Amino acid sequence: MARVLFINAGSEGHINPTIGVVQELISRGEEVVYFTIEAFRERIERTGATVRTIDGEKFIKAFISGGRNYLLERINGLLHTADIVIPSVLEQIKGEHFDYIIHDSMFGCGRLLAQILNLPAINSCTSFAQTKASFDNILESQIPTEIVKPIYDEFQSLTVKLKEKYDVEIHSPYEVFCNPAPLTIVYTTREFQPFGEAFDQTYKFVGPSISSRLMEDDFDLAAIKGKSLIYISLGTVFNRAVDFYKLCFQAFGNTNHTVVMSIGKQTPLLDLGEIPQNFIVKKYVPQTEVLKYTKLFITHGGMNSTNEGLFYGVPLIVIPQSADQPIIAGQVENIGAGIKLQMQSLTANQLYEAADQVLNHPSFHKAVANIRESFQKPGGYHQAVDEIFEFKSQVDIKI
């Protein structure tokens, strides 16, 4: 049995794919100590892992302090979080032994902690992977030359301070944002990954990691079985969208479809006004269960939601909100599995017509059937742990 230090951020999209991985590691005899924020304690504890926490509010405050307008500012924000995360983790594991570390790909301190603790490192990548070349191209295209210098000067200053304080090497913004490691687990397929052929064999594309969310809910699945079901969700972050939800009422209210709509915790039900009789509106929906009965998924295009929809063979309408969602939406269109729409100009009629097209055009269903097969083939979290154990054998970690 090896002891595993798992470092992750506080986000559904980064936590959920690791649930099955942690359960599988523990079932194969590993002991897992998992760092996250308090909000995810119960969910992770149900896997059998030991949970320890970082201060989520302090983390977000430090992250935002770097700036929000450009990617390099967000990278500086991640460097600002080091003084929140690193001392907390080191204090809480003082005197303990670990055999290897698994860290999230976009959690800026994962790679730094691997250096400090001198542990073999595995990168858990819940978004599309990035090569250094592709990442540098994105970085350079984002920042006007007249304002890049002060932002980059801050990056250099922060890396020097972290070197002096923790004796860690940071050679590029790529290392901070993408946390490269000797093994990277990517929770999609090489076929769906943009420029998938560009990644070497240290990147293992294991397909979507879909397991029980280990959450309690009161959703009545019997009410949706056998229905012409449309499922609508904007994910767990950018979901306060009353106007959009009302637009969905206009598009699909009193049609022959049954519509399940997840609105998240931030939107009061009262703000929606009268809900059409064919709608089931909930703050939380057991997404992977509902997708088993869904004919069309209208989504923000987060990596988890997209992976889960395609895994269950559901065509998509993608309405990207931020981050990597426009890229994911573009990939969905590229493979013919759905349509991308823009939130800013969207009308009820456009949404209805797009839904009608996706539901009734055979090309979408054919494309989704093909991608579904490729998504289910790699093995998900089972394959992820196979790759982790192979990595252990190569770096001589005890099994």
N, C-alpha and C positions, 0 to 999 in steps of 0.2 A: 504493500500500500504506500502510495506517495501522498504528500501533503501539497495541495494546490492553493495558491493565492490568486483569487479572481478579483480583478479591479474593473468596475464598470461605473458608468454615469447614471443619472436618474432620469431615464427616458424610456417610455414603453417600447419604442422602436429598437432600442439598444439592449433592453433587458429581455424581452420576450423570446428572441431566437436562442438565448443562452439557457432558458429553462430546461429544455430537453437535454442539452449538453451536460448541464450540471447533474441532472437526474441520472443520466447514463454513466457519467464518471463515478458517481457514488455507487451505482449498482454494480460497477466493475471493481469496487474496492477502494477508490480514492477518497481522501478526506478533503473537503473543499471549504475554505474560508473565503467568503464573498463580501467585498466592500461595495456598498451602494448608499443611497439615501434612505431615510427612515420610511418613506412612503412605500418602498418595495420590500420592506423587511419580511412581512408575513408571506408574501408570494415566494420569496427565495427560501425562507425557512421551511416551507412545505416540501421543498426538494430534498431536504435532509442536510443542507449546507448550514454551516455556522455563519451568521450574518453579523457584520460590523458596519458601522455607518460613518459617513462624513457629513458635515454640516451643509445641507443643500442650499440654504439661503445664502450663506457666506460664499459658497462656490459660485452661485449665479451672480452675486454682486461683483466678485472678482472678475468673472468672465466678461460681464458687460462693461467693466471699466476699461477694457482694451479698445472699445469702439465697436460699432455695428455696421458701418457703411461698406466696408471692404473685407475681403477674405483675410488679408494680412492683419487687419485690426482684430479679427476674431482669433487668429493665431496668437497675437499678443495677449488677448484675453485668456486663452488657455495657459499661457506662461504665467500670467498673474495668479492663476488658481494653484500654482505649485506650492505656495506658502500656506494655502489652506489644506491641501490634500496630503502632501508628503509628510509634514510633521505629525499629522493625525494618524496616518497609516503606520508610520514607524513607531509611534508611541504605543499603538494598540497591538502590535505584533512583537513588541520587545521581548527578546529571549526565546522566541519561537523559531523553529526550523521549517523551511519550505523547500520543496524539490523543484518546482517550476511555477511560473506565473503566466496567467492568461489575462490579457488586458484588451479593453475595447479599442477599436481602431481610431476613434475620434475623441477619446478621452485623454487630453494632453499629457497627463502625468504617468500613464501606463509604461511607456518606454523609459521614462526617467527612473521610475521605481525599479524596473528590471535592471538598470545599470547600477543603481545604489545598492541593491540587494545581491547583485551578481548572480542572477537567476536565469536559466534558459527561458526564453520568452516565446509566447504564442499570441498572435494578433487575432482578435475576434472582430471580423469585418461585417457589419450589418447593413452597409450601403454598397454601392458599386465600389470595387477596388480602384486604386489609382497607381499608375506607375509614376516615378518621379518626373519623367518627361511630360506626361499629360497633365500632372498637377502644376508643374511650373508654367505650362502654357496657359492654364486657367488663371493662375496668380498674376501673370504678366498682363493678361488681357483685361483684368478687372480694374487696375489702378492707373489713373492718369499720371503721366510722368512728372508733372509739376507738384504732385502731392505725395509721391511715393517715398521721398527721402526721409521726412520726419517719422513716418510709420516704420520704415525699415531701420532707422536709427534706434527707435525704441526696441525693436526686435533684437538688435545687436546688444543693446544695453541690458536687456532682460536675460539674454543667454549668458552674458559675462557674469552677471550677479548669481545666476543659478550654478554656474561652474565654480565660482568662489565658495558658494554656500554648501553645495551638495556634491561637488566634484563629478558633475555629469557633462557629457559632451553633446552639444546640439549644433549640427553642421548646416541645417537648412530648415526653412519653414515646413517643408514636406515631412520631416521627422516629427514635428510637433503635431501636425494635423492628421497624419495618416499612420503614425506609430509603426513603421515597418519592423518586422521581426523575422527570425529564421524560418518560422512557419506562420502562414496567414490562412485562417479558415474564412472562406467567403460563402455567405448563405444564399447563393444563387448559382446558376449554371454558367459555364464558360460561354455557352451559346447566347445567353441573355445579356451577359456582361459586355458593354461596349469595348470593342477591340480586344476581345477575350484572348486572341492568339498572342497578344503582347506580353502575357504574364508567364513567368517561368514556373518550374515545378515546386517552388516553395509556396505557391498559391494553390490551395486546394478548394475547388468549387464543389461544395457538398450538396447544393440544392437547398431549398427552403427548410428551415428547422422548425417544424410544426409539431407541437405537443400540447397536452392539456395545459390551460392557463392557470389551473389550480385556484380558480376564483369562484366564489359563490354567486349565483344570480337567480332571478325569478322569472326568466324568460320561458314562455310556453312554446316549445318547438312544435307541438301538435297543431298549433294555430296556423302554421305556415306550410306544412307538408301538403304536397299536391297542388300548390298554388302557382300562378304566374308571378313569381316573386322578384321584385326589384329591391336591392339592398343599398342604402345610402349612408355613407360615413365619411367625415372629413378628418378622421383620426383623433388623436388625443391632445394635440397642442393647439392648432389653429382652427378650432371648431366653434368658436363663438360667432355664428354666422346666421343671425335671425332672418335677414333678407333672403339668403340662399334657401333656407328651409321653407320659407313662405313661397318662394319661387317653385320649389319642388311640389308643394301643395297645388299650385296652379297647373303645373305640368302633368301631374299624375293623379290628382284628386278625382274621385268618382269615375276612374277608369276601371278596366277589368283586371288591373294588376293589384296584387297585394304588395304594399310598400313598407319595408322595415327601415326606420331611420334612427340612427344613433346620433345624439346631439351633444354628448359629453356632459361634464359636470358644470360647465360655466354658463350654460344657457338655461334660464328658468323656463319651464314648460308654459307658464302663463304668458310669456312674451310672444309665443307663437300664435296666439289667438285660437280660432276654431280649427280643430284637426279633422280632416276628412275621414270618413268612416273606414276607408280602405287602407289607412295608415296605422302602423304600430310604431309609436314614438317612444324611445327609451333613452335614458342617460347613459346606460351601458348595455351593450349587446354582446353575447358570446359569439364573436365574429366567425371563428373557424367552424362552429356548429351551424350557424345560419348560412354560411357559404355553401354548405352541402346541398341546400335546397334552392339556391339562388340562380336565377336566369340571367340577371344583369347586375353588375356591381358598379355603382357610381362612387368614385373614390378620389381623394386628394392626391393619390399616387405616391404615398409613402412606400418605402421598400418592403416593409412587412406586409402591408395590405395588398400591394401588387403581387408579391410572391404568393400570398395565401389565396387570392382570387384565381390566379393562373394555376396554382397547384390543384385547386378543385374544379378546374375547367370552366371558369366563369368569364365571359367576355366583359370588357371594362369600358366605362367612360371615365376618363381621367381629367380632373380639374385641379391642376397643380397650384399649390399655395406658396411654397418657398423652398429654400435649400436645394436638394438634388431632385426634387419632384419634377421639374420641367424635363430633366434628362431622362428620368424614368418614364414619363409620359411619352417622350419621343421614341423610346425603345418599344413601348407597347404599340405605338402606331407603326413602327418599322417592321415589326413581326406580324402585323395585321390582326392583332388581338383586341383592338379597341380603337376608340376615337379620343383625341385630346380636345378639350374646350377651354376657353379663357373665362375666368370668373367675372372679370371687370365688365365685359360686354354681354354676358349671358342673359338670354331671355327664356321664358317658360316654353315658348314655341320651339326655340332652338334645342333645348334640352329634350323635349318630347320627340322631336324629329330625329335627333341623334340616337335616342333610346330605341325608337322604332326601327331605325336602320340597323343598329347592332343586333337587335333581337331577331330580325327577320332576314338578314343577308347571310347566306351560307358560308361566305368566305371567312367571316369572323369566327364562326363555330369550328371551321376546319383548322384555322390558325391556332385557336385555343386548344383544340384537341392535340395538336402536334406539340405545343409547348408544355401542356400538362404531362404528356408522356416523358418529355425530357426533364421536367422538374421532379417527377416522382422516382425517376431511375437512380439518381446518385445516392440516396440514402439519408439525407438530412443529418440530424444530430447523431444517428448511429455511425454514419460515415465520418462525421467530425471527430468522434471519439476514437474511431479506428485510426485516423490520421494522427491524432494526439499520441496514441500509444506507439505508433510507428516512430514518431518523433522522439518519444522517450527512449526507445531502444537505440536510436542513432546517437543520442547525446549521453547515453549511459546513465539514465535516471532509473532508480530501482523500480521494479514492477512487482 
